[in-house]
Amino acid sequence: MKKIAIITLFIFFHAVCHSQVLIAILFGDKLNSGKLEFGLMVSPTLSKISGLDGKLKPGLALGLYFNIKLSDRFYLHPEALPKLNFGTKELPVYGLNDEHLDSLFATGSVTRTLKAIGLPLLVRYRISGLLFVEGGPQIDLLTNAKDEFKNKIDDNKLSYEVDIKDQRTRFDMGFVLGLAYKISPGVKGMTFGIRYYGGLTDVIKSVNGKQSNSAWFLNVYIPVGAGKAQKKAAETTN
C-alpha cells in the first residue's frame, strides 16, 4: 500500500509538471510575491552510474520550483522534475544472444539511460549577499531504462536499443548539495547554480555490487510572472 501511495503521488506530480508551462503563464504573477518565488528551471547534467566501467553522460533536466522565504537567511526550496535522466556512456558491449547483432556491435559501445521523475526537497541558506548554499534529500521514481548499442562501420552509424526496465529498481533516493547565486534581489531576478546529486540506492538489480546514480547539475532558475507581480505590488503600495 505504501508503494502504491508513493507511485500515485509521483504520477500526480508528473501530470502537474507536464502542465507547468500553462500554469506558469496563467498564474505566475499570482504565485510570486515578497516571500514566495515560483518559476521554471532548466538544468544541463552530467551523470554516471557507479560500479560500471563507463564515462559521464550528458543530459537535460526540466522542471518547476518554489522558493519560500522562512527568514532573512533560510529558504525552503522544493522542486518537481518531470524530465530527469541518469546514466553512463561508453560502457563495454555485452552479448545479445544473436550472432549477427553481436558481430555488428562487437567494436562498439553501450549508453545506459535511466529516465526518472525527481522530487528534491531542499533548504537554502543565504551565506552572504545573494549567494546561497543548498542541500536536502531527493527521491526519484525511475520510469524507464534502456541500453543503446552504438557502432560505426564504413561511415554507417548503427544503433540498437534494449529495454532493461525490469532490471532497475522502482525508486532511487539520494542527497543534494549545491550553490546558487541570484543575479539581482527580489523575485524578479534569475538564479544560477551548480549542484551535486549522490544516489544511495542500488538502482540495477541484475548486476552484482552496488550501482548508484550520481550527477552534476548546472541550474538556471527563471521566475515566471515576477515582473507583473512586482508591478502590481508597486501599484497597490502607491
N, CA and C of each residue as an Amber inpcrd file, in Angstrom:
protein
   714
   0.8270000  -1.2050000   0.0000000   0.0000000   0.0000000   0.0000000
   0.8690000   1.2670000   0.0000000   1.9940000   1.2180000   0.7550000
   2.8740000   2.3800000   0.8230000   3.4640000   2.6860000  -0.5470000
   3.8910000   1.6210000  -1.2770000   4.4590000   1.8200000  -2.6160000
   3.4150000   2.4020000  -3.5690000   2.1940000   1.9020000  -3.4760000
   1.1250000   2.3990000  -4.3450000   0.8750000   3.8830000  -4.0810000
   0.8810000   4.2660000  -2.8040000   0.6520000   5.6760000  -2.4490000
   1.7620000   6.5590000  -2.9980000   3.0160000   6.1010000  -2.8990000
   4.1470000   6.8980000  -3.3880000   4.0930000   7.0230000  -4.9010000
   3.7890000   5.9130000  -5.5860000   3.6980000   5.9440000  -7.0470000
   2.5810000   6.8770000  -7.4900000   1.4460000   6.8120000  -6.7960000
   0.3260000   7.7080000  -7.1130000   0.7350000   9.1750000  -6.9560000
   1.5170000   9.4660000  -5.9000000   1.9970000  10.8290000  -5.6730000
   2.8780000  11.2870000  -6.8280000   3.7680000  10.4240000  -7.2770000
   4.6460000  10.7730000  -8.3880000   3.8550000  10.9860000  -9.6720000
   2.8630000  10.1470000  -9.9220000   2.0340000  10.3110000 -11.1220000
   1.3110000  11.6560000 -11.0850000   0.8380000  12.0350000  -9.8900000
   0.1700000  13.3260000  -9.7380000   1.1310000  14.4710000 -10.0700000
   2.3350000  14.4270000  -9.4990000   3.3190000  15.4710000  -9.7790000
   3.7120000  15.4760000 -11.2440000   3.7950000  14.2820000 -11.8520000
   4.1510000  14.1780000 -13.2680000   3.1080000  14.8870000 -14.1270000
   1.8290000  14.6510000 -13.8000000   0.7510000  15.2990000 -14.5620000
   0.7680000  16.8090000 -14.3650000   1.0150000  17.2360000 -13.1270000
   1.0730000  18.6690000 -12.8490000   2.2220000  19.3160000 -13.6060000
   3.3830000  18.6660000 -13.5870000   4.5680000  19.2540000 -14.2140000
   4.4640000  19.2850000 -15.7300000   3.7360000  18.3450000 -16.3230000
   3.5430000  18.3830000 -17.7630000   2.7140000  19.5950000 -18.1710000
   1.9870000  20.1500000 -17.2010000   1.2040000  21.3540000 -17.4750000
   1.8890000  22.6060000 -16.9380000   3.1960000  22.4980000 -16.6200000
   3.8810000  23.5820000 -15.9270000   3.9330000  24.8680000 -16.7370000
   4.1050000  24.7790000 -18.0500000   4.1940000  25.9930000 -18.8520000
   2.8770000  26.7430000 -18.8140000   1.7650000  26.0200000 -18.9460000
   0.4440000  26.6500000 -18.8820000   0.2030000  27.2580000 -17.5110000
   0.5810000  26.5220000 -16.4570000   0.4300000  27.0360000 -15.0860000
   1.2190000  28.3260000 -14.9190000   2.4600000  28.3060000 -15.4420000
   3.3300000  29.4720000 -15.2960000   2.7490000  30.6850000 -16.0010000
   2.2380000  30.4910000 -17.2120000   1.6790000  31.6010000 -17.9840000
   0.4460000  32.1850000 -17.2990000  -0.4090000  31.3010000 -16.7860000
  -1.6820000  31.7550000 -16.2300000  -1.5540000  32.3160000 -14.8150000
  -0.6750000  31.6860000 -14.0000000  -0.6820000  32.0140000 -12.5800000
   0.6550000  32.4900000 -12.0360000   1.6520000  32.6850000 -12.9080000
   2.9720000  33.0630000 -12.4280000   2.9720000  34.3270000 -11.5950000
   2.2430000  35.3480000 -12.0350000   2.2410000  36.6110000 -11.3020000
   1.5390000  36.4930000  -9.9570000   0.6220000  35.5290000  -9.8150000
  -0.0900000  35.3480000  -8.5480000   0.7320000  34.5230000  -7.5650000
   1.6340000  33.6800000  -8.0860000   2.4360000  32.8290000  -7.2210000
   3.6810000  33.5430000  -6.7120000   4.1360000  34.5630000  -7.4180000
   5.3210000  35.2910000  -6.9910000   4.9420000  36.4750000  -6.0980000
   5.6000000  36.5480000  -4.9500000   5.3550000  37.6280000  -4.0010000
   6.6520000  37.8800000  -3.2510000   6.5930000  38.7140000  -2.2230000
   7.7920000  39.0280000  -1.4650000   8.4250000  37.8290000  -0.7950000
   7.6050000  36.8480000  -0.3880000   8.1380000  35.6900000   0.3240000
   8.0270000  34.3870000  -0.4610000   7.5220000  34.4490000  -1.6660000
   7.3520000  33.2390000  -2.4750000   7.7680000  33.5040000  -3.9140000
   8.6580000  32.6700000  -4.4150000   9.0890000  32.7550000  -5.8060000
   8.7670000  31.4380000  -6.5040000   8.1930000  31.5380000  -7.6990000
   7.8140000  30.3560000  -8.4860000   8.3540000  30.5210000  -9.8930000
   8.7920000  29.4200000 -10.4920000   9.2770000  29.5200000 -11.8600000
   9.6940000  28.1940000 -12.4480000  10.3550000  28.2890000 -13.5850000
  10.8170000  27.1220000 -14.3280000  12.3190000  26.9780000 -14.1690000
  12.7960000  25.7480000 -14.2310000  14.2320000  25.5080000 -14.1540000
  14.6920000  24.6360000 -15.3150000  15.8640000  24.9600000 -15.8320000
  16.4940000  24.2080000 -16.9120000  17.8770000  23.8070000 -16.4210000
  18.2070000  22.5050000 -16.5440000  19.4350000  22.0140000 -15.9310000
  20.1800000  21.0380000 -16.8390000  21.1990000  21.5070000 -17.5670000
  22.1090000  20.5640000 -18.2280000  22.7970000  19.6960000 -17.1640000
  22.9750000  18.4150000 -17.4470000  23.5100000  17.4940000 -16.4520000
  24.6370000  16.6380000 -17.0200000  25.4640000  16.1430000 -16.1100000
  26.4530000  15.1060000 -16.4020000  26.2790000  14.0310000 -15.3430000
  25.9550000  12.8150000 -15.7720000  25.6500000  11.7580000 -14.8130000
  26.4980000  10.5100000 -15.0490000  26.5490000   9.6870000 -14.0140000
  27.2940000   8.4260000 -14.0940000  26.6800000   7.4300000 -13.1230000
  26.7680000   6.1630000 -13.4570000  26.3250000   5.0930000 -12.5700000
  27.5670000   4.4200000 -12.0100000  27.7070000   4.4280000 -10.6880000
  28.8900000   3.8490000 -10.0680000  28.9040000   2.3260000 -10.2580000
  30.0890000   1.7610000 -10.2040000  30.2240000   0.3150000 -10.3350000
  30.2220000  -0.1760000 -11.7680000  30.0740000   0.7380000 -12.7330000
  30.0980000   0.3840000 -14.1520000  31.2740000   1.0900000 -14.8240000
  31.8950000   0.3970000 -15.7660000  33.0830000   0.9210000 -16.4360000
  32.6820000   1.8090000 -17.6040000  32.1750000   3.0060000 -17.2790000
  31.7250000   3.9220000 -18.3150000  32.1710000   5.3390000 -18.0330000
  31.6680000   6.2900000 -18.8360000  32.0290000   7.6980000 -18.7080000
  30.7940000   8.5450000 -18.4280000  31.0310000   9.8020000 -18.0690000
  29.9350000  10.7290000 -17.7810000  29.0350000  10.9080000 -19.0040000
  27.7310000  10.8860000 -18.7650000  26.7450000  11.0050000 -19.8340000
  26.0400000  12.3640000 -19.7250000  26.0410000  13.1720000 -20.7910000
  25.3210000  14.4550000 -20.7590000  23.8140000  14.2400000 -20.8500000
  23.0580000  15.1580000 -20.2610000  21.5970000  15.0740000 -20.3030000
  20.9960000  16.4320000 -20.0110000  19.6870000  16.4380000 -19.7950000
  18.9680000  17.6760000 -19.5210000  17.8030000  17.3890000 -18.5860000
  17.6850000  18.2120000 -17.5450000  16.5530000  18.1240000 -16.6230000
  15.7050000  19.3820000 -16.7610000  14.3800000  19.1990000 -16.7040000
  13.4430000  20.3110000 -16.7820000  12.4410000  20.1860000 -15.6420000
  12.0350000  21.3170000 -15.0910000  11.0690000  21.2310000 -14.0070000
  10.5630000  22.5880000 -13.5680000   9.9250000  22.5970000 -12.4060000
   9.4560000  23.8260000 -11.7860000   9.9230000  23.8600000 -10.3440000
   9.9170000  25.0350000  -9.7570000  10.4270000  25.1780000  -8.3980000
   9.6220000  26.2200000  -7.6340000   9.6980000  26.0980000  -6.3110000
   9.2040000  27.1140000  -5.3890000  10.3610000  27.5040000  -4.4710000
  10.4900000  28.7860000  -4.2050000  11.4790000  29.2670000  -3.2470000
  10.7320000  30.0740000  -2.1880000  10.6380000  29.5150000  -0.9840000
   9.7880000  30.0740000   0.0650000  10.6620000  30.6600000   1.1680000
  10.5230000  31.9550000   1.3940000  11.3460000  32.6380000   2.3990000
  10.8220000  32.3390000   3.7960000  11.6840000  31.7400000   4.6280000
  11.3280000  31.4430000   6.0100000  11.8570000  32.5160000   6.9560000
  13.0340000  33.0520000   6.6230000  13.6390000  34.1260000   7.4070000
  14.6150000  34.8590000   6.5020000  15.3750000  35.7710000   7.0620000
  16.3290000  36.5240000   6.2540000  17.4360000  35.6140000   5.7000000
  17.6520000  34.4590000   6.3340000  18.7320000  33.5570000   5.9260000
  18.2420000  32.2450000   5.3170000  17.1100000  31.7330000   5.7960000
  16.6740000  30.3920000   5.4190000  15.4950000  30.4260000   4.4340000
  15.5560000  29.5090000   3.4700000  14.5130000  29.3640000   2.4490000
  14.2080000  27.8740000   2.2680000  12.9270000  27.5660000   2.1200000
  12.5120000  26.2130000   1.7360000  12.4220000  26.1740000   0.2170000
  13.0340000  25.1510000  -0.3940000  13.1520000  25.1360000  -1.8530000
  12.7590000  23.7600000  -2.4220000  11.4580000  23.4740000  -2.5660000
  11.0280000  22.2240000  -3.2040000  11.0080000  22.3660000  -4.7280000
  11.2660000  21.2590000  -5.4070000  11.2550000  21.2280000  -6.8730000
  10.4950000  19.9980000  -7.3490000  10.0280000  20.0460000  -8.5830000
   9.4170000  18.8890000  -9.2480000  10.0260000  18.7890000 -10.6360000
  10.6710000  17.6520000 -10.9240000  11.4000000  17.4660000 -12.1750000
  10.7780000  16.3100000 -12.9720000   9.8440000  16.6140000 -13.8790000
   9.2280000  15.5440000 -14.6620000  10.1580000  14.9700000 -15.7240000
  11.1700000  15.7340000 -16.1200000  12.1550000  15.2550000 -17.0900000
  13.5090000  15.2090000 -16.4090000  13.9990000  13.9850000 -16.1550000
  15.2600000  13.7900000 -15.4560000  15.8910000  12.4990000 -15.9620000
  17.1520000  12.5830000 -16.3920000  17.8540000  11.4130000 -16.9220000
  19.1460000  11.1660000 -16.1620000  19.3710000   9.9180000 -15.7950000
  20.6540000   9.4790000 -15.2720000  21.2420000   8.4870000 -16.2790000
  22.5140000   8.1210000 -16.0700000  23.0730000   7.1060000 -16.9490000
  24.5760000   7.1690000 -17.0520000  25.0960000   6.3750000 -17.9800000
  26.5260000   6.2750000 -18.2500000  26.7070000   5.9750000 -19.7250000
  27.7410000   6.5610000 -20.3360000  28.0130000   6.2590000 -21.7400000
  29.3410000   5.5130000 -21.8850000  29.5320000   4.9400000 -23.0740000
  30.7400000   4.2020000 -23.4380000  31.0010000   3.0150000 -22.5140000
  29.9270000   2.3060000 -22.1960000  30.0640000   1.0350000 -21.4870000
  30.5120000  -0.0450000 -22.4660000  31.2280000  -1.0740000 -22.0080000
  31.5860000  -2.1770000 -22.9090000  30.3430000  -2.9480000 -23.3350000
  30.3670000  -3.4780000 -24.5500000  29.2210000  -4.2370000 -25.0590000
  29.1220000  -5.5800000 -24.3460000  27.9270000  -6.1420000 -24.3620000
  27.7010000  -7.4890000 -23.8130000  26.9040000  -8.2880000 -24.8340000
  26.8400000  -9.5940000 -24.6410000  26.1770000 -10.4650000 -25.5930000
  24.6860000 -10.2260000 -25.6790000  24.1540000 -10.2640000 -26.9160000
  22.7320000 -10.0550000 -27.1610000  22.0140000 -11.3430000 -27.5510000
  22.6950000 -12.4640000 -27.4180000  22.1310000 -13.7740000 -27.7940000
  21.7000000 -13.8060000 -29.2610000  22.4370000 -13.0820000 -30.0730000
  22.1870000 -13.0560000 -31.5140000  23.5440000 -12.8580000 -32.1940000
  23.9950000 -13.8730000 -32.9290000  25.3340000 -13.8290000 -33.5170000
  25.5050000 -12.6380000 -34.4550000  24.4730000 -12.3400000 -35.2530000
  24.5610000 -11.2300000 -36.2000000  24.7090000  -9.8930000 -35.4770000
  23.8670000  -9.6600000 -34.4550000  23.9470000  -8.4120000 -33.6930000
  25.2730000  -8.3210000 -32.9360000  25.6910000  -9.4320000 -32.3550000
  26.9550000  -9.4220000 -31.6130000  28.1290000  -9.0500000 -32.5100000
  28.1190000  -9.5270000 -33.7430000  29.2120000  -9.2050000 -34.6720000
  29.1600000  -7.7360000 -35.1100000  27.9510000  -7.1930000 -35.2690000
  27.8100000  -5.7990000 -35.6900000  28.2900000  -4.8190000 -34.6200000
  28.0590000  -5.1510000 -33.3550000  28.3670000  -4.2070000 -32.2750000
  29.5870000  -4.6080000 -31.4520000  30.3420000  -5.5910000 -31.9190000
  31.4990000  -6.0820000 -31.1600000  32.5160000  -4.9860000 -30.8750000
  32.6860000  -4.0500000 -31.7870000  33.6640000  -2.9650000 -31.6130000
  33.0020000  -1.6560000 -31.1800000  31.7530000  -1.7200000 -30.7810000
  31.0220000  -0.5180000 -30.3950000  31.0080000  -0.2940000 -28.8940000
  30.0030000   0.4240000 -28.4290000  29.8530000   0.7220000 -27.0010000
  28.3690000   0.8160000 -26.6610000  28.0710000   0.9200000 -25.3620000
  26.6950000   0.9600000 -24.8740000  26.4910000   2.2270000 -24.0410000
  25.3760000   2.9040000 -24.2840000  24.9520000   4.0310000 -23.4500000
  23.7310000   3.6040000 -22.6480000  23.8510000   3.6670000 -21.3240000
  22.7290000   3.2820000 -20.4450000  22.0190000   4.5350000 -19.9560000
  20.6870000   4.5560000 -20.0990000  19.8750000   5.7020000 -19.7030000
  18.7730000   5.2660000 -18.7520000  18.6680000   5.9540000 -17.6250000
  17.5820000   5.7410000 -16.6660000  16.7500000   7.0170000 -16.6160000
  15.5050000   6.9350000 -17.0670000  14.6160000   8.0900000 -17.0280000
  13.8760000   8.1170000 -15.6880000  13.6420000   9.3290000 -15.1770000
  13.0560000   9.4510000 -13.8460000  12.2170000  10.7080000 -13.7110000
  11.3870000  10.7100000 -12.6680000  10.6950000  11.8980000 -12.1830000
  11.3050000  12.2050000 -10.8190000  11.8320000  13.4080000 -10.6320000
  12.5410000  13.7290000  -9.4060000  11.8090000  14.7110000  -8.5190000
  11.9330000  14.5070000  -7.2050000  11.3300000  15.4110000  -6.2130000
  12.3810000  15.7940000  -5.1740000  13.1740000  16.8410000  -5.4400000
  14.0940000  17.3390000  -4.4070000  13.3350000  18.2140000  -3.4030000
  13.6440000  18.0310000  -2.1320000  13.0770000  18.8770000  -1.0750000
  14.2560000  19.4940000  -0.3370000  14.5890000  20.7330000  -0.7040000
  15.8400000  21.3350000  -0.2660000  15.5990000  22.5130000   0.6800000
  16.6520000  22.8440000   1.4040000  16.7040000  24.0570000   2.2200000
  17.8590000  24.8950000   1.7100000  17.6240000  26.1850000   1.5190000
  18.6820000  27.1140000   1.1200000  19.0450000  28.0190000   2.2940000
  20.3560000  28.2820000   2.3890000  20.8460000  29.2020000   3.4180000
  21.6460000  30.2940000   2.7330000  21.2960000  31.5430000   3.0090000
  21.9990000  32.6680000   2.3900000  23.3150000  32.8970000   3.1210000
  24.4260000  32.6310000   2.4230000  25.7440000  32.7770000   3.0360000
  26.0980000  34.2500000   3.1690000  25.9990000  34.9430000   2.0400000
  26.3400000  36.3610000   2.0130000  25.7510000  36.9940000   0.7670000
  25.1880000  38.1820000   0.9040000  24.6270000  38.8500000  -0.2570000
  23.5690000  38.0030000  -0.9280000  23.7970000  37.6520000  -2.2000000
  22.8430000  36.8420000  -2.9660000  23.4010000  35.4540000  -3.2740000
  24.3670000  34.9970000  -2.4480000  24.9600000  33.6680000  -2.5970000
  24.3540000  32.7180000  -1.5710000  23.8940000  31.5400000  -2.0540000
  23.2040000  30.5760000  -1.1970000  23.8760000  29.2060000  -1.2830000
  23.8320000  28.4890000  -0.1780000  24.1850000  27.0730000  -0.1800000
  22.8890000  26.3000000   0.0020000  22.7710000  25.1460000  -0.6450000
  21.5280000  24.3760000  -0.5730000  21.8280000  22.9000000  -0.3330000
  20.8660000  22.2160000   0.2470000  21.0240000  20.7920000   0.4900000
  19.7330000  20.1680000   0.9510000  19.6800000  18.8400000   0.8540000
  18.4930000  18.1220000   1.2920000  18.3250000  16.8080000   0.5660000
  17.2450000  16.0890000   0.8410000  17.0090000  14.7860000   0.2110000
  16.3300000  14.9220000  -1.1510000  16.4700000  13.8780000  -1.9500000
  15.7660000  13.7990000  -3.2300000  15.3190000  12.3610000  -3.4380000
  14.0690000  12.1880000  -3.8450000  13.5460000  10.8740000  -4.1850000
  13.1200000  10.8890000  -5.6450000  13.4770000   9.8270000  -6.3690000
  13.1790000   9.7310000  -7.7940000  12.3780000   8.4670000  -8.0790000
  11.3980000   8.6130000  -8.9410000  10.6780000   7.4560000  -9.4740000
  11.3020000   7.1330000 -10.8290000  11.9470000   5.9730000 -10.9320000
  12.5800000   5.5650000 -12.1800000  11.5100000   4.9840000 -13.1030000
  11.2350000   5.6880000 -14.1850000  10.1190000   5.3330000 -15.0550000
  10.5050000   4.4170000 -16.2070000  11.7570000   4.4910000 -16.6330000
  12.1760000   3.6820000 -17.7820000  13.6830000   3.4900000 -17.7400000
  14.1600000   2.4850000 -18.4500000  15.5960000   2.2310000 -18.5250000
  15.8950000   1.5080000 -19.8330000  16.9830000   1.9060000 -20.4750000
  17.3510000   1.2660000 -21.7350000  18.8600000   1.2990000 -21.9330000
  19.3510000   0.3230000 -22.7010000  20.7300000   0.3010000 -23.1810000
  20.6990000   0.5260000 -24.6860000  21.4890000   1.4890000 -25.1520000
  21.5790000   1.7460000 -26.5870000  22.9680000   1.3390000 -27.0800000
  22.9980000   0.2930000 -27.9060000  24.2410000  -0.1560000 -28.5250000
  24.5410000   0.7410000 -29.7200000  25.8000000   1.1970000 -29.8070000
  26.2010000   2.0750000 -30.9040000  27.4940000   1.5850000 -31.5340000
  27.5750000   1.7310000 -32.8370000  28.8070000   1.4050000 -33.5470000
  28.8200000   2.1490000 -34.8820000  29.9850000   2.2220000 -35.4910000
  30.1360000   2.8610000 -36.8000000  30.9710000   1.9490000 -37.6850000
  30.3810000   1.5290000 -38.8010000  31.0600000   0.6360000 -39.7340000
  31.0060000   1.2600000 -41.1310000  32.1860000   1.5370000 -41.6930000
  32.2650000   2.1350000 -43.0440000  31.3980000   3.3940000 -43.1510000
  31.5380000   4.2740000 -42.1950000  30.7960000   5.5500000 -42.1650000
  29.2910000   5.3790000 -41.9580000  28.8640000   4.1720000 -41.6500000
  27.4530000   3.9110000 -41.3580000  27.2710000   3.7890000 -39.8410000
  26.3830000   4.6240000 -39.2880000  26.1140000   4.5650000 -37.8540000
  25.0430000   3.5280000 -37.5570000  25.3500000   2.6470000 -36.6190000
  24.4220000   1.5900000 -36.2170000  23.9450000   1.8300000 -34.7900000
  22.6940000   1.5180000 -34.5310000  22.1190000   1.6980000 -33.2010000
  21.1040000   0.5950000 -32.9300000  21.1040000   0.1030000 -31.7010000
  20.1610000  -0.9450000 -31.3200000  19.8150000  -0.7580000 -29.8480000
  18.5090000  -0.7110000 -29.5270000  18.0710000  -0.4680000 -28.1600000
  17.5800000  -1.7370000 -27.4760000  17.9310000  -1.8480000 -26.1970000
  17.4890000  -2.9670000 -25.3580000  16.7610000  -2.4000000 -24.1450000
  15.5310000  -2.8300000 -23.9430000  14.7460000  -2.3940000 -22.7850000
  15.2320000  -3.1510000 -21.5500000  15.7130000  -2.4280000 -20.5410000
  16.1860000  -3.0680000 -19.3070000  15.3540000  -2.6020000 -18.1040000
  14.1200000  -2.2050000 -18.3780000  13.2590000  -1.6770000 -17.3150000
  13.0770000  -2.6710000 -16.1770000  13.0360000  -3.9590000 -16.5010000
  12.8250000  -4.9600000 -15.4620000  14.0640000  -5.1750000 -14.5970000
  15.1960000  -4.5600000 -14.9800000  16.4240000  -4.7130000 -14.2050000
  16.6300000  -3.5730000 -13.2050000  15.8980000  -2.4760000 -13.3630000
  16.1010000  -1.3230000 -12.4880000  15.1480000  -1.3720000 -11.3100000
  15.5210000  -0.6770000 -10.2450000  14.6320000  -0.5520000  -9.0950000
  13.5360000   0.4750000  -9.4080000  12.5070000   0.4850000  -8.6100000
  11.4100000   1.4230000  -8.8380000  11.7730000   2.8290000  -8.3570000
  12.4900000   2.9050000  -7.2150000  12.8040000   4.2000000  -6.6290000
  14.3090000   4.3750000  -6.4440000  14.7200000   5.6160000  -6.4510000
  16.0950000   5.9850000  -6.1470000  16.0370000   7.1140000  -5.1280000
  16.8270000   6.9920000  -4.0760000  16.8860000   8.0450000  -3.0600000
  18.3150000   8.5150000  -2.9170000  18.4930000   9.8180000  -2.6690000
  19.8300000  10.3480000  -2.5250000  19.8260000  11.7010000  -1.8390000
  20.9740000  12.3720000  -1.9150000  21.1340000  13.6720000  -1.2730000
  21.6140000  14.6990000  -2.2990000  21.3520000  15.9550000  -1.9980000
  21.7170000  17.0610000  -2.8790000  22.5400000  18.0720000  -2.0930000
  23.6340000  18.5410000  -2.6950000  24.4290000  19.6380000  -2.1550000
  24.7530000  20.5920000  -3.2970000  24.6380000  21.9020000  -3.0540000
  24.9200000  22.8130000  -4.1470000  25.0610000  24.2570000  -3.7150000
  25.3850000  25.1010000  -4.6930000  25.4810000  26.5420000  -4.5140000
  24.5680000  27.2280000  -5.5270000  23.9990000  28.3540000  -5.1330000
  23.1380000  29.1240000  -6.0400000  23.4390000  30.6030000  -5.8640000
  23.3870000  31.3220000  -6.9860000  23.6330000  32.7650000  -6.9400000
  22.5370000  33.4860000  -7.7040000  21.8940000  34.4230000  -7.0360000
  20.8110000  35.2100000  -7.6360000  21.4080000  36.5030000  -8.1940000
  21.1230000  36.7930000  -9.4550000  21.8050000  37.9160000 -10.1120000
  21.2640000  39.2770000  -9.6870000  20.0460000  39.3110000  -9.1180000
  19.5030000  40.5690000  -8.5980000  18.5070000  40.2460000  -7.4950000
  18.3240000  41.1440000  -6.5220000  17.4070000  40.8570000  -5.4100000
  15.9510000  40.8520000  -5.8650000  15.0990000  40.2770000  -5.0100000
  13.6710000  40.2270000  -5.3180000  13.3230000  39.0050000  -6.1400000
  12.0280000  38.7860000  -6.3280000  11.5750000  37.5850000  -7.0280000
  11.8000000  37.6590000  -8.5330000  12.1370000  38.8460000  -9.0400000
  12.2840000  39.0080000 -10.4810000  13.6120000  38.4640000 -11.0060000
  14.6390000  38.4150000 -10.1460000  15.9790000  38.0420000 -10.5920000
  16.1330000  36.5560000 -10.8790000  16.8170000  36.2330000 -11.9690000
  17.1560000  34.8500000 -12.2830000  18.2310000  34.3470000 -11.3240000
  18.2960000  33.0340000 -11.1840000  19.2870000  32.4100000 -10.3120000
  20.0470000  31.3490000 -11.1040000  21.3540000  31.2810000 -10.8640000
  22.1920000  30.2490000 -11.4690000  22.8140000  29.4180000 -10.3560000
  22.9850000  28.1300000 -10.6060000  23.5360000  27.2900000  -9.5610000
  24.2380000  26.0540000 -10.0930000  25.0450000  25.4600000  -9.2370000
  25.6880000  24.1850000  -9.5280000  25.3720000  23.2480000  -8.3750000
  25.1150000  21.9880000  -8.7020000  24.6060000  21.0500000  -7.7090000
  25.1540000  19.6480000  -7.9650000  25.3480000  18.9190000  -6.8670000
  25.7400000  17.5060000  -6.9660000  24.6370000  16.6380000  -6.3660000
  24.2670000  15.5900000  -7.0960000  23.3210000  14.5960000  -6.5650000
  24.0650000  13.2910000  -6.3440000  23.9680000  12.7650000  -5.1420000
  24.5710000  11.4740000  -4.8270000  23.5100000  10.4580000  -4.4640000
  23.3410000   9.4470000  -5.3010000  22.3420000   8.4160000  -5.0380000
  22.8020000   7.4350000  -3.9770000  21.8700000   6.9520000  -3.1770000
  22.1650000   5.9980000  -2.1060000  21.5890000   4.6180000  -2.3850000
  20.8720000   4.4730000  -3.5010000  20.1560000   3.2400000  -3.8210000
  20.9110000   2.4360000  -4.8850000  20.8930000   1.1210000  -4.7260000
  21.4070000   0.2320000  -5.7750000  20.3290000   0.1320000  -6.8560000
  20.5330000   0.8300000  -7.9830000  19.4540000   1.0060000  -8.9620000
  19.3860000  -0.0970000 -10.0200000  20.4270000  -0.9400000 -10.1380000
  20.4220000  -2.0240000 -11.1190000  20.4530000  -3.3590000 -10.3820000
  19.3460000  -4.0720000 -10.4010000  19.2110000  -5.2940000  -9.6170000
  19.9550000  -6.4750000 -10.2230000  20.2080000  -6.4420000 -11.5480000
  20.7360000  -7.6070000 -12.2510000  22.2540000  -7.7280000 -12.1750000
  22.9340000  -6.7240000 -11.6010000  24.3970000  -6.7240000 -11.5550000
  24.8570000  -6.8150000 -10.1040000  25.8690000  -7.6640000  -9.8570000
  26.4070000  -7.7790000  -8.5110000  27.1100000  -6.4930000  -8.1060000
  27.0890000  -6.2100000  -6.7960000  27.6700000  -4.9760000  -6.3080000
  26.6440000  -3.8660000  -6.3110000  27.1100000  -2.6630000  -5.9900000
  26.1930000  -1.5270000  -5.9070000  26.3910000  -0.5920000  -7.0870000
  25.2980000  -0.3120000  -7.8100000  25.3030000   0.6520000  -8.9090000
  24.3770000   1.8060000  -8.5160000  24.9580000   2.9450000  -8.1800000
  24.1580000   4.0830000  -7.7340000  24.3500000   5.2690000  -8.6640000
  23.3000000   6.0650000  -8.7910000  23.3390000   7.2490000  -9.6410000
  24.1040000   8.3820000  -8.9760000  24.8030000   9.1390000  -9.7930000
  25.3670000  10.4190000  -9.3470000  25.2860000  11.3780000 -10.5260000
  25.1980000  12.6720000 -10.2360000  25.0520000  13.6420000 -11.3270000
  25.4500000  15.0350000 -10.8670000  25.9830000  15.7970000 -11.8120000
  26.2280000  17.2240000 -11.6340000  25.1810000  17.9910000 -12.4420000
  24.6000000  19.0130000 -11.8260000  23.5800000  19.8450000 -12.4590000
  24.0800000  21.2830000 -12.5610000  23.8970000  21.8870000 -13.7100000
  24.0990000  23.3290000 -13.8770000  22.7100000  23.9370000 -14.0250000
  22.2330000  24.5920000 -12.9710000  20.8320000  25.0050000 -12.8930000
  20.6260000  26.4620000 -13.2920000  19.5590000  26.6970000 -14.0510000
  19.1150000  28.0490000 -14.3790000  17.6600000  28.1710000 -13.9310000
  17.3960000  29.1000000 -13.0170000  16.0500000  29.3030000 -12.4640000
  15.4560000  30.5740000 -13.0600000  14.2800000  30.4310000 -13.6500000
  13.6410000  31.5460000 -14.3450000  12.2930000  31.8420000 -13.6880000
  12.1890000  32.9170000 -12.8940000  10.8930000  33.2710000 -12.3030000
   9.8840000  33.6010000 -13.4050000   8.6570000  33.1720000 -13.2060000
   7.6110000  33.3990000 -14.2120000   6.5580000  34.3320000 -13.6280000
   6.2940000  35.4150000 -14.3570000   5.2850000  36.3650000 -13.9100000
   5.7480000  37.2770000 -12.7990000   7.0600000  37.2280000 -12.4660000
   7.5630000  38.0210000 -11.3420000   7.4970000  39.5190000 -11.6230000
   7.8020000  39.9080000 -12.8630000   7.7440000  41.3270000 -13.2150000
   6.3560000  41.8880000 -13.0610000   5.3600000  41.1270000 -13.5040000
   3.9680000  41.5570000 -13.3870000   3.5560000  41.6330000 -11.9200000
   4.0680000  40.6620000 -11.1200000   3.7340000  40.6500000  -9.6980000
   4.3140000  41.8640000  -8.9900000   5.5650000  42.2320000  -9.3290000
   6.1770000  43.3940000  -8.7020000   5.4610000  44.6870000  -9.0990000
   5.0200000  44.7470000 -10.3520000   4.2900000  45.9290000 -10.8170000
   2.9740000  46.0970000 -10.0460000   2.2710000  44.9580000  -9.8600000
   1.0070000  45.0150000  -9.1120000   1.2470000  45.4670000  -7.6760000
   2.3340000  44.9370000  -7.0820000   2.6580000  45.2940000  -5.6970000
   2.9510000  46.7830000  -5.5860000   3.6890000  47.3170000  -6.5590000
   4.0180000  48.7530000  -6.5440000   2.7620000  49.5940000  -6.7000000
   1.8450000  49.1810000  -7.5870000   0.5980000  49.9020000  -7.7730000
  -0.2520000  49.9050000  -6.5150000  -0.2600000  48.7550000  -5.8280000
  -1.0320000  48.6420000  -4.5790000  -0.4730000  49.5650000  -3.5100000
   0.8840000  49.6240000  -3.4480000   1.5490000  50.4680000  -2.4430000
   1.2710000  51.9450000  -2.6890000   1.2960000  52.3110000  -4.0050000
   1.0310000  53.7170000  -4.3470000  -0.4560000  54.0450000  -4.2250000
